[in-house]
Each structure stands twice: as C-alpha cells, then as structure tokens.
Amino acid sequence: MPRFYFDIRHGEILTEDHVGRVLSGIKDAQRQAQYELGEMLRRVSGSAMRNLMTIEVKDEAGKRLFRAKLVFEIEPLS
C-alpha cells in the first residue's frame, strides 16, 4: 500500500510530514486530509477572526497530489 505525506500549513507556519501514513489509495488520503482539517479547526484560537488551513498531500516520490483547504472566518454583520 502507498505512503502519503501530509504537509500542514496554518497561516504562515508550515509543518512538513517526514513520516507519512500508509493508506489504501488517494481516496483514503483525501478523507484523511478532510479529517485533519476538521481537527485543526477544533484547535483554533477563539480570538482569531480568520484562519486559513491547508494540507498538501504528497506521494512517496515527493510529488504533490492535491491540496485540501479550509477557510474559517468570523464576519461581523454590523
């Protein structure tokens, strides 16, 4: 089974994944990225008005396969 690497960017901070995860394929990697973005959102500071969270997924050769992105924004209405 292939190994996928999930590099995480939260704002300007990049955390590279040097370990990776063995998953059955690209669909599982997409589900894992979605799950990780949800977990990142749960840990967001309550004072932030806007957060951009991105996960870039690479294969074993280092080829970028896809980017999963989540924008969380609190927008005052008055």
C-alpha positions in Angstrom: 0.0 0.0 0.0 1.2 3.5 -0.8 2.5 6.0 1.8 1.2 9.6 1.7 2.7 12.7 3.3 0.6 15.4 4.8 2.3 18.8 4.9 0.3 21.2 7.0 0.2 25.0 6.7 -1.6 27.1 9.2 -1.2 30.7 8.3 2.4 31.2 7.7 3.6 28.2 9.6 4.5 25.1 7.6 4.9 21.7 9.3 6.3 19.1 6.9 5.4 15.4 7.4 8.5 13.3 7.3 6.8 10.1 8.5 3.7 9.8 6.3 0.8 7.4 6.5 0.2 4.1 4.7 -3.3 4.2 3.2 -5.1 2.2 0.6 -5.2 4.9 -2.0 -5.9 8.5 -3.0 -9.5 8.5 -1.8 -8.3 7.5 1.7 -5.7 10.2 1.6 -8.4 12.7 0.7 -10.6 11.5 3.6 -7.6 11.8 5.9 -6.9 15.3 4.8 -10.5 16.3 5.4 -10.4 14.7 8.9 -7.1 16.5 9.8 -8.6 19.9 8.7 -11.5 19.3 11.0 -9.2 18.6 13.9 -7.2 21.7 13.1 -10.3 23.8 13.2 -11.2 22.4 16.6 -7.8 23.6 17.9 -8.1 27.2 16.5 -7.8 30.0 19.0 -11.1 31.6 19.9 -9.8 35.1 19.2 -9.0 34.5 15.6 -11.3 36.2 13.1 -9.9 34.4 10.1 -7.9 31.2 9.6 -6.6 29.6 6.5 -5.6 26.0 7.0 -4.1 23.9 4.2 -2.8 20.4 3.8 -0.7 19.4 0.8 -0.5 15.7 0.2 2.5 14.2 -1.5 3.3 10.6 -2.6 6.4 8.6 -1.7 8.4 10.3 -4.5 7.5 13.7 -3.2 5.1 14.5 -6.0 2.3 16.8 -4.8 -1.0 15.1 -5.4 -3.6 17.6 -4.1 -4.2 20.4 -1.7 -7.1 20.5 0.8 -8.0 23.9 2.1 -10.3 25.2 4.9 -11.0 28.9 5.4 -12.7 29.8 8.7 -13.9 33.4 9.0 -16.0 35.3 11.5 -17.6 38.2 9.8 -19.3 40.9 11.9 -22.6 41.9 10.3 -23.0 45.3 11.9 
